[in-house]
Amino acid sequence: MAEQGLCQRDLAAWLGGESRVSEILNRKRKLTAKMMKALHQRLGLSAEVLLAAA
C-alpha cells in the first residue's frame, strides 16, 4: 500500500468496505478469491503473493 501511495479507504471500494479492509489488514479476515482477483487486476500483484497471504 505504501509503495503505491494507497490508504485503507482506497482499497475499500475493491474489497467491500473500510471495516472489511481493516479486518484483512489485522488478519481477522482472509482474502477471498474475488478479493485476490481485484487486487491482481488493479495493483498488478502476482497470484503467488496473494495466495501466500491467504
PDB file of N, H, CA, C and O in Angstrom:
ATOM      1  N   MET A   1       0.825  -1.189   0.000  1.00  0.00           N
ATOM      2  CA  MET A   1       0.000   0.000   0.000  1.00  0.00           C
ATOM      3  C   MET A   1       0.866   1.249   0.000  1.00  0.00           C
ATOM      4  O   MET A   1       0.634   2.184  -0.766  1.00  0.00           O
ATOM      5  N   ALA A   2       1.864   1.247   0.868  1.00  0.00           N
ATOM      6  H   ALA A   2       2.052   0.487   1.490  1.00  0.00           H
ATOM      7  CA  ALA A   2       2.715   2.426   0.987  1.00  0.00           C
ATOM      8  C   ALA A   2       3.479   2.705  -0.305  1.00  0.00           C
ATOM      9  O   ALA A   2       3.646   3.860  -0.696  1.00  0.00           O
ATOM     10  N   GLU A   3       3.945   1.636  -0.968  1.00  0.00           N
ATOM     11  H   GLU A   3       3.810   0.698  -0.650  1.00  0.00           H
ATOM     12  CA  GLU A   3       4.702   1.807  -2.200  1.00  0.00           C
ATOM     13  C   GLU A   3       3.876   2.477  -3.288  1.00  0.00           C
ATOM     14  O   GLU A   3       4.414   3.228  -4.102  1.00  0.00           O
ATOM     15  N   GLN A   4       2.577   2.212  -3.308  1.00  0.00           N
ATOM     16  H   GLN A   4       2.140   1.603  -2.646  1.00  0.00           H
ATOM     17  CA  GLN A   4       1.714   2.773  -4.331  1.00  0.00           C
ATOM     18  C   GLN A   4       0.926   3.988  -3.841  1.00  0.00           C
ATOM     19  O   GLN A   4       0.081   4.513  -4.565  1.00  0.00           O
ATOM     20  N   GLY A   5       1.198   4.429  -2.629  1.00  0.00           N
ATOM     21  H   GLY A   5       1.884   4.002  -2.041  1.00  0.00           H
ATOM     22  CA  GLY A   5       0.540   5.616  -2.092  1.00  0.00           C
ATOM     23  C   GLY A   5      -0.939   5.418  -1.806  1.00  0.00           C
ATOM     24  O   GLY A   5      -1.729   6.355  -1.924  1.00  0.00           O
ATOM     25  N   LEU A   6      -1.315   4.205  -1.432  1.00  0.00           N
ATOM     26  H   LEU A   6      -0.673   3.444  -1.336  1.00  0.00           H
ATOM     27  CA  LEU A   6      -2.714   3.895  -1.160  1.00  0.00           C
ATOM     28  C   LEU A   6      -2.997   3.896   0.334  1.00  0.00           C
ATOM     29  O   LEU A   6      -2.121   3.609   1.149  1.00  0.00           O
ATOM     30  N   CYS A   7      -4.223   4.222   0.672  1.00  0.00           N
ATOM     31  H   CYS A   7      -4.935   4.456   0.009  1.00  0.00           H
ATOM     32  CA  CYS A   7      -4.647   4.136   2.063  1.00  0.00           C
ATOM     33  C   CYS A   7      -5.804   3.138   2.141  1.00  0.00           C
ATOM     34  O   CYS A   7      -6.282   2.631   1.126  1.00  0.00           O
ATOM     35  N   GLN A   8      -6.229   2.880   3.341  1.00  0.00           N
ATOM     36  H   GLN A   8      -5.841   3.292   4.165  1.00  0.00           H
ATOM     37  CA  GLN A   8      -7.291   1.913   3.582  1.00  0.00           C
ATOM     38  C   GLN A   8      -8.558   2.262   2.802  1.00  0.00           C
ATOM     39  O   GLN A   8      -9.238   1.377   2.283  1.00  0.00           O
ATOM     40  N   ARG A   9      -8.861   3.516   2.727  1.00  0.00           N
ATOM     41  H   ARG A   9      -8.310   4.235   3.149  1.00  0.00           H
ATOM     42  CA  ARG A   9     -10.060   3.977   2.012  1.00  0.00           C
ATOM     43  C   ARG A   9      -9.993   3.636   0.521  1.00  0.00           C
ATOM     44  O   ARG A   9     -11.017   3.339  -0.095  1.00  0.00           O
ATOM     45  N   ASP A  10      -8.788   3.680  -0.058  1.00  0.00           N
ATOM     46  H   ASP A  10      -7.956   3.922   0.443  1.00  0.00           H
ATOM     47  CA  ASP A  10      -8.626   3.355  -1.472  1.00  0.00           C
ATOM     48  C   ASP A  10      -8.980   1.893  -1.751  1.00  0.00           C
ATOM     49  O   ASP A  10      -9.576   1.582  -2.783  1.00  0.00           O
ATOM     50  N   LEU A  11      -8.619   1.012  -0.845  1.00  0.00           N
ATOM     51  H   LEU A  11      -8.135   1.264  -0.007  1.00  0.00           H
ATOM     52  CA  LEU A  11      -8.889  -0.416  -1.025  1.00  0.00           C
ATOM     53  C   LEU A  11     -10.336  -0.780  -0.719  1.00  0.00           C
ATOM     54  O   LEU A  11     -10.815  -1.826  -1.156  1.00  0.00           O
ATOM     55  N   ALA A  12     -11.019   0.050   0.010  1.00  0.00           N
ATOM     56  H   ALA A  12     -10.630   0.899   0.365  1.00  0.00           H
ATOM     57  CA  ALA A  12     -12.388  -0.248   0.443  1.00  0.00           C
ATOM     58  C   ALA A  12     -13.323  -0.501  -0.737  1.00  0.00           C
ATOM     59  O   ALA A  12     -14.174  -1.387  -0.668  1.00  0.00           O
ATOM     60  N   ALA A  13     -13.181   0.246  -1.792  1.00  0.00           N
ATOM     61  H   ALA A  13     -12.490   0.966  -1.848  1.00  0.00           H
ATOM     62  CA  ALA A  13     -14.063   0.081  -2.951  1.00  0.00           C
ATOM     63  C   ALA A  13     -13.848  -1.273  -3.621  1.00  0.00           C
ATOM     64  O   ALA A  13     -14.783  -1.829  -4.197  1.00  0.00           O
ATOM     65  N   TRP A  14     -12.648  -1.802  -3.554  1.00  0.00           N
ATOM     66  H   TRP A  14     -11.888  -1.349  -3.086  1.00  0.00           H
ATOM     67  CA  TRP A  14     -12.326  -3.068  -4.213  1.00  0.00           C
ATOM     68  C   TRP A  14     -12.612  -4.270  -3.330  1.00  0.00           C
ATOM     69  O   TRP A  14     -12.887  -5.359  -3.832  1.00  0.00           O
ATOM     70  N   LEU A  15     -12.549  -4.079  -2.009  1.00  0.00           N
ATOM     71  H   LEU A  15     -12.326  -3.194  -1.601  1.00  0.00           H
ATOM     72  CA  LEU A  15     -12.630  -5.223  -1.100  1.00  0.00           C
ATOM     73  C   LEU A  15     -13.896  -5.266  -0.260  1.00  0.00           C
ATOM     74  O   LEU A  15     -14.068  -6.188   0.537  1.00  0.00           O
ATOM     75  N   GLY A  16     -14.778  -4.299  -0.415  1.00  0.00           N
ATOM     76  H   GLY A  16     -14.638  -3.549  -1.062  1.00  0.00           H
ATOM     77  CA  GLY A  16     -16.059  -4.394   0.262  1.00  0.00           C
ATOM     78  C   GLY A  16     -16.241  -3.523   1.487  1.00  0.00           C
ATOM     79  O   GLY A  16     -17.054  -3.858   2.349  1.00  0.00           O
ATOM     80  N   GLY A  17     -15.533  -2.439   1.601  1.00  0.00           N
ATOM     81  H   GLY A  17     -14.872  -2.167   0.901  1.00  0.00           H
ATOM     82  CA  GLY A  17     -15.744  -1.502   2.694  1.00  0.00           C
ATOM     83  C   GLY A  17     -14.539  -1.357   3.602  1.00  0.00           C
ATOM     84  O   GLY A  17     -13.674  -2.229   3.672  1.00  0.00           O
ATOM     85  N   GLU A  18     -14.508  -0.233   4.290  1.00  0.00           N
ATOM     86  H   GLU A  18     -15.211   0.476   4.233  1.00  0.00           H
ATOM     87  CA  GLU A  18     -13.362   0.075   5.155  1.00  0.00           C
ATOM     88  C   GLU A  18     -13.223  -0.896   6.317  1.00  0.00           C
ATOM     89  O   GLU A  18     -12.107  -1.258   6.691  1.00  0.00           O
ATOM     90  N   SER A  19     -14.341  -1.322   6.889  1.00  0.00           N
ATOM     91  H   SER A  19     -15.247  -1.028   6.585  1.00  0.00           H
ATOM     92  CA  SER A  19     -14.248  -2.252   8.022  1.00  0.00           C
ATOM     93  C   SER A  19     -13.692  -3.599   7.568  1.00  0.00           C
ATOM     94  O   SER A  19     -12.933  -4.236   8.298  1.00  0.00           O
ATOM     95  N   ARG A  20     -14.064  -4.033   6.375  1.00  0.00           N
ATOM     96  H   ARG A  20     -14.681  -3.516   5.781  1.00  0.00           H
ATOM     97  CA  ARG A  20     -13.534  -5.300   5.851  1.00  0.00           C
ATOM     98  C   ARG A  20     -12.040  -5.175   5.586  1.00  0.00           C
ATOM     99  O   ARG A  20     -11.284  -6.100   5.882  1.00  0.00           O
ATOM    100  N   VAL A  21     -11.604  -4.050   5.034  1.00  0.00           N
ATOM    101  H   VAL A  21     -12.218  -3.298   4.793  1.00  0.00           H
ATOM    102  CA  VAL A  21     -10.174  -3.835   4.794  1.00  0.00           C
ATOM    103  C   VAL A  21      -9.425  -3.857   6.124  1.00  0.00           C
ATOM    104  O   VAL A  21      -8.346  -4.441   6.220  1.00  0.00           O
ATOM    105  N   SER A  22      -9.982  -3.234   7.132  1.00  0.00           N
ATOM    106  H   SER A  22     -10.858  -2.758   7.054  1.00  0.00           H
ATOM    107  CA  SER A  22      -9.364  -3.230   8.461  1.00  0.00           C
ATOM    108  C   SER A  22      -9.215  -4.651   8.992  1.00  0.00           C
ATOM    109  O   SER A  22      -8.167  -5.008   9.532  1.00  0.00           O
ATOM    110  N   GLU A  23     -10.254  -5.459   8.843  1.00  0.00           N
ATOM    111  H   GLU A  23     -11.105  -5.170   8.405  1.00  0.00           H
ATOM    112  CA  GLU A  23     -10.201  -6.851   9.300  1.00  0.00           C
ATOM    113  C   GLU A  23      -9.123  -7.636   8.551  1.00  0.00           C
ATOM    114  O   GLU A  23      -8.419  -8.449   9.150  1.00  0.00           O
ATOM    115  N   ILE A  24      -8.996  -7.399   7.264  1.00  0.00           N
ATOM    116  H   ILE A  24      -9.568  -6.739   6.778  1.00  0.00           H
ATOM    117  CA  ILE A  24      -7.980  -8.091   6.466  1.00  0.00           C
ATOM    118  C   ILE A  24      -6.586  -7.669   6.902  1.00  0.00           C
ATOM    119  O   ILE A  24      -5.709  -8.512   7.092  1.00  0.00           O
ATOM    120  N   LEU A  25      -6.380  -6.377   7.060  1.00  0.00           N
ATOM    121  H   LEU A  25      -7.093  -5.692   6.905  1.00  0.00           H
ATOM    122  CA  LEU A  25      -5.062  -5.880   7.468  1.00  0.00           C
ATOM    123  C   LEU A  25      -4.676  -6.336   8.866  1.00  0.00           C
ATOM    124  O   LEU A  25      -3.492  -6.491   9.165  1.00  0.00           O
ATOM    125  N   ASN A  26      -5.664  -6.551   9.724  1.00  0.00           N
ATOM    126  H   ASN A  26      -6.626  -6.426   9.481  1.00  0.00           H
ATOM    127  CA  ASN A  26      -5.409  -7.026  11.091  1.00  0.00           C
ATOM    128  C   ASN A  26      -5.474  -8.542  11.200  1.00  0.00           C
ATOM    129  O   ASN A  26      -5.469  -9.093  12.301  1.00  0.00           O
ATOM    130  N   ARG A  27      -5.535  -9.216  10.052  1.00  0.00           N
ATOM    131  H   ARG A  27      -5.539  -8.768   9.157  1.00  0.00           H
ATOM    132  CA  ARG A  27      -5.552 -10.679   9.952  1.00  0.00           C
ATOM    133  C   ARG A  27      -6.714 -11.328  10.690  1.00  0.00           C
ATOM    134  O   ARG A  27      -6.589 -12.438  11.207  1.00  0.00           O
ATOM    135  N   LYS A  28      -7.838 -10.634  10.736  1.00  0.00           N
ATOM    136  H   LYS A  28      -7.939  -9.732  10.316  1.00  0.00           H
ATOM    137  CA  LYS A  28      -9.049 -11.195  11.324  1.00  0.00           C
ATOM    138  C   LYS A  28      -9.941 -11.806  10.246  1.00  0.00           C
ATOM    139  O   LYS A  28     -10.866 -12.559  10.551  1.00  0.00           O
ATOM    140  N   ARG A  29      -9.662 -11.480   8.986  1.00  0.00           N
ATOM    141  H   ARG A  29      -8.911 -10.869   8.738  1.00  0.00           H
ATOM    142  CA  ARG A  29     -10.423 -11.998   7.848  1.00  0.00           C
ATOM    143  C   ARG A  29      -9.425 -12.337   6.746  1.00  0.00           C
ATOM    144  O   ARG A  29      -8.451 -11.614   6.533  1.00  0.00           O
ATOM    145  N   LYS A  30      -9.676 -13.443   6.049  1.00  0.00           N
ATOM    146  H   LYS A  30     -10.466 -14.030   6.222  1.00  0.00           H
ATOM    147  CA  LYS A  30      -8.802 -13.844   4.946  1.00  0.00           C
ATOM    148  C   LYS A  30      -9.311 -13.262   3.632  1.00  0.00           C
ATOM    149  O   LYS A  30     -10.491 -12.940   3.490  1.00  0.00           O
ATOM    150  N   LEU A  31      -8.410 -13.138   2.692  1.00  0.00           N
ATOM    151  H   LEU A  31      -7.452 -13.400   2.807  1.00  0.00           H
ATOM    152  CA  LEU A  31      -8.774 -12.696   1.353  1.00  0.00           C
ATOM    153  C   LEU A  31      -9.566 -13.793   0.652  1.00  0.00           C
ATOM    154  O   LEU A  31      -9.231 -14.973   0.747  1.00  0.00           O
ATOM    155  N   THR A  32     -10.610 -13.394  -0.043  1.00  0.00           N
ATOM    156  H   THR A  32     -10.882 -12.435  -0.119  1.00  0.00           H
ATOM    157  CA  THR A  32     -11.362 -14.343  -0.858  1.00  0.00           C
ATOM    158  C   THR A  32     -10.764 -14.348  -2.261  1.00  0.00           C
ATOM    159  O   THR A  32      -9.949 -13.492  -2.607  1.00  0.00           O
ATOM    160  N   ALA A  33     -11.181 -15.323  -3.061  1.00  0.00           N
ATOM    161  H   ALA A  33     -11.843 -16.018  -2.780  1.00  0.00           H
ATOM    162  CA  ALA A  33     -10.699 -15.390  -4.442  1.00  0.00           C
ATOM    163  C   ALA A  33     -11.090 -14.126  -5.210  1.00  0.00           C
ATOM    164  O   ALA A  33     -10.309 -13.623  -6.018  1.00  0.00           O
ATOM    165  N   LYS A  34     -12.285 -13.618  -4.964  1.00  0.00           N
ATOM    166  H   LYS A  34     -12.920 -14.026  -4.308  1.00  0.00           H
ATOM    167  CA  LYS A  34     -12.747 -12.399  -5.630  1.00  0.00           C
ATOM    168  C   LYS A  34     -11.876 -11.194  -5.243  1.00  0.00           C
ATOM    169  O   LYS A  34     -11.543 -10.365  -6.091  1.00  0.00           O
ATOM    170  N   MET A  35     -11.514 -11.105  -3.965  1.00  0.00           N
ATOM    171  H   MET A  35     -11.785 -11.778  -3.277  1.00  0.00           H
ATOM    172  CA  MET A  35     -10.652 -10.016  -3.492  1.00  0.00           C
ATOM    173  C   MET A  35      -9.269 -10.118  -4.115  1.00  0.00           C
ATOM    174  O   MET A  35      -8.692  -9.116  -4.538  1.00  0.00           O
ATOM    175  N   MET A  36      -8.732 -11.359  -4.169  1.00  0.00           N
ATOM    176  H   MET A  36      -9.201 -12.173  -3.826  1.00  0.00           H
ATOM    177  CA  MET A  36      -7.408 -11.560  -4.755  1.00  0.00           C
ATOM    178  C   MET A  36      -7.412 -11.165  -6.230  1.00  0.00           C
ATOM    179  O   MET A  36      -6.452 -10.567  -6.716  1.00  0.00           O
ATOM    180  N   LYS A  37      -8.475 -11.494  -6.933  1.00  0.00           N
ATOM    181  H   LYS A  37      -9.255 -11.980  -6.538  1.00  0.00           H
ATOM    182  CA  LYS A  37      -8.568 -11.143  -8.352  1.00  0.00           C
ATOM    183  C   LYS A  37      -8.592  -9.624  -8.528  1.00  0.00           C
ATOM    184  O   LYS A  37      -7.939  -9.091  -9.425  1.00  0.00           O
ATOM    185  N   ALA A  38      -9.342  -8.934  -7.675  1.00  0.00           N
ATOM    186  H   ALA A  38      -9.872  -9.368  -6.946  1.00  0.00           H
ATOM    187  CA  ALA A  38      -9.413  -7.475  -7.751  1.00  0.00           C
ATOM    188  C   ALA A  38      -8.049  -6.849  -7.481  1.00  0.00           C
ATOM    189  O   ALA A  38      -7.650  -5.915  -8.177  1.00  0.00           O
ATOM    190  N   LEU A  39      -7.333  -7.351  -6.482  1.00  0.00           N
ATOM    191  H   LEU A  39      -7.657  -8.109  -5.917  1.00  0.00           H
ATOM    192  CA  LEU A  39      -6.008  -6.812  -6.175  1.00  0.00           C
ATOM    193  C   LEU A  39      -5.019  -7.098  -7.299  1.00  0.00           C
ATOM    194  O   LEU A  39      -4.173  -6.265  -7.622  1.00  0.00           O
ATOM    195  N   HIS A  40      -5.133  -8.267  -7.882  1.00  0.00           N
ATOM    196  H   HIS A  40      -5.821  -8.944  -7.620  1.00  0.00           H
ATOM    197  CA  HIS A  40      -4.252  -8.619  -9.005  1.00  0.00           C
ATOM    198  C   HIS A  40      -4.499  -7.691 -10.189  1.00  0.00           C
ATOM    199  O   HIS A  40      -3.550  -7.177 -10.780  1.00  0.00           O
ATOM    200  N   GLN A  41      -5.755  -7.473 -10.535  1.00  0.00           N
ATOM    201  H   GLN A  41      -6.526  -7.891 -10.054  1.00  0.00           H
ATOM    202  CA  GLN A  41      -6.086  -6.644 -11.696  1.00  0.00           C
ATOM    203  C   GLN A  41      -5.765  -5.177 -11.469  1.00  0.00           C
ATOM    204  O   GLN A  41      -5.259  -4.514 -12.373  1.00  0.00           O
ATOM    205  N   ARG A  42      -6.042  -4.667 -10.306  1.00  0.00           N
ATOM    206  H   ARG A  42      -6.453  -5.206  -9.571  1.00  0.00           H
ATOM    207  CA  ARG A  42      -5.887  -3.224 -10.068  1.00  0.00           C
ATOM    208  C   ARG A  42      -4.491  -2.819  -9.625  1.00  0.00           C
ATOM    209  O   ARG A  42      -4.038  -1.716  -9.930  1.00  0.00           O
ATOM    210  N   LEU A  43      -3.803  -3.707  -8.903  1.00  0.00           N
ATOM    211  H   LEU A  43      -4.171  -4.603  -8.656  1.00  0.00           H
ATOM    212  CA  LEU A  43      -2.484  -3.348  -8.386  1.00  0.00           C
ATOM    213  C   LEU A  43      -1.355  -4.117  -9.042  1.00  0.00           C
ATOM    214  O   LEU A  43      -0.182  -3.810  -8.828  1.00  0.00           O
ATOM    215  N   GLY A  44      -1.704  -5.122  -9.845  1.00  0.00           N
ATOM    216  H   GLY A  44      -2.657  -5.372 -10.019  1.00  0.00           H
ATOM    217  CA  GLY A  44      -0.677  -5.896 -10.525  1.00  0.00           C
ATOM    218  C   GLY A  44       0.083  -6.839  -9.612  1.00  0.00           C
ATOM    219  O   GLY A  44       1.202  -7.240  -9.932  1.00  0.00           O
ATOM    220  N   LEU A  45      -0.507  -7.201  -8.479  1.00  0.00           N
ATOM    221  H   LEU A  45      -1.416  -6.876  -8.219  1.00  0.00           H
ATOM    222  CA  LEU A  45       0.147  -8.135  -7.563  1.00  0.00           C
ATOM    223  C   LEU A  45       0.087  -9.534  -8.149  1.00  0.00           C
ATOM    224  O   LEU A  45      -0.921  -9.920  -8.741  1.00  0.00           O
ATOM    225  N   SER A  46       1.151 -10.288  -7.988  1.00  0.00           N
ATOM    226  H   SER A  46       1.969  -9.974  -7.507  1.00  0.00           H
ATOM    227  CA  SER A  46       1.184 -11.625  -8.554  1.00  0.00           C
ATOM    228  C   SER A  46       0.280 -12.567  -7.762  1.00  0.00           C
ATOM    229  O   SER A  46       0.022 -12.365  -6.575  1.00  0.00           O
ATOM    230  N   ALA A  47      -0.186 -13.590  -8.450  1.00  0.00           N
ATOM    231  H   ALA A  47       0.023 -13.754  -9.414  1.00  0.00           H
ATOM    232  CA  ALA A  47      -1.039 -14.590  -7.806  1.00  0.00           C
ATOM    233  C   ALA A  47      -0.299 -15.281  -6.672  1.00  0.00           C
ATOM    234  O   ALA A  47      -0.900 -15.598  -5.645  1.00  0.00           O
ATOM    235  N   GLU A  48       0.984 -15.517  -6.842  1.00  0.00           N
ATOM    236  H   GLU A  48       1.472 -15.260  -7.676  1.00  0.00           H
ATOM    237  CA  GLU A  48       1.782 -16.188  -5.807  1.00  0.00           C
ATOM    238  C   GLU A  48       1.791 -15.386  -4.505  1.00  0.00           C
ATOM    239  O   GLU A  48       1.651 -15.945  -3.417  1.00  0.00           O
ATOM    240  N   VAL A  49       1.956 -14.085  -4.631  1.00  0.00           N
ATOM    241  H   VAL A  49       2.070 -13.631  -5.515  1.00  0.00           H
ATOM    242  CA  VAL A  49       1.981 -13.215  -3.451  1.00  0.00           C
ATOM    243  C   VAL A  49       0.618 -13.240  -2.751  1.00  0.00           C
ATOM    244  O   VAL A  49       0.546 -13.339  -1.526  1.00  0.00           O
ATOM    245  N   LEU A  50      -0.447 -13.150  -3.528  1.00  0.00           N
ATOM    246  H   LEU A  50      -0.388 -13.070  -4.523  1.00  0.00           H
ATOM    247  CA  LEU A  50      -1.777 -13.124  -2.955  1.00  0.00           C
ATOM    248  C   LEU A  50      -2.159 -14.459  -2.328  1.00  0.00           C
ATOM    249  O   LEU A  50      -2.783 -14.488  -1.267  1.00  0.00           O
ATOM    250  N   LEU A  51      -1.794 -15.548  -2.965  1.00  0.00           N
ATOM    251  H   LEU A  51      -1.287 -15.524  -3.827  1.00  0.00           H
ATOM    252  CA  LEU A  51      -2.101 -16.865  -2.404  1.00  0.00           C
ATOM    253  C   LEU A  51      -1.313 -17.127  -1.125  1.00  0.00           C
ATOM    254  O   LEU A  51      -1.808 -17.787  -0.211  1.00  0.00           O
ATOM    255  N   ALA A  52      -0.109 -16.619  -1.063  1.00  0.00           N
ATOM    256  H   ALA A  52       0.293 -16.083  -1.806  1.00  0.00           H
ATOM    257  CA  ALA A  52       0.706 -16.788   0.142  1.00  0.00           C
ATOM    258  C   ALA A  52       0.106 -16.014   1.315  1.00  0.00           C
ATOM    259  O   ALA A  52       0.254 -16.414   2.470  1.00  0.00           O
ATOM    260  N   ALA A  53      -0.565 -14.917   1.016  1.00  0.00           N
ATOM    261  H   ALA A  53      -0.685 -14.593   0.078  1.00  0.00           H
ATOM    262  CA  ALA A  53      -1.168 -14.091   2.064  1.00  0.00           C
ATOM    263  C   ALA A  53      -2.501 -14.656   2.533  1.00  0.00           C
ATOM    264  O   ALA A  53      -2.981 -14.295   3.607  1.00  0.00           O
ATOM    265  N   ALA A  54      -3.096 -15.526   1.750  1.00  0.00           N
ATOM    266  H   ALA A  54      -2.706 -15.819   0.878  1.00  0.00           H
ATOM    267  CA  ALA A  54      -4.436 -16.056   2.064  1.00  0.00           C
ATOM    268  C   ALA A  54      -4.416 -17.130   3.116  1.00  0.00           C
ATOM    269  O   ALA A  54      -5.466 -17.662   3.476  1.00  0.00           O
TER     270      ALA A  54
END
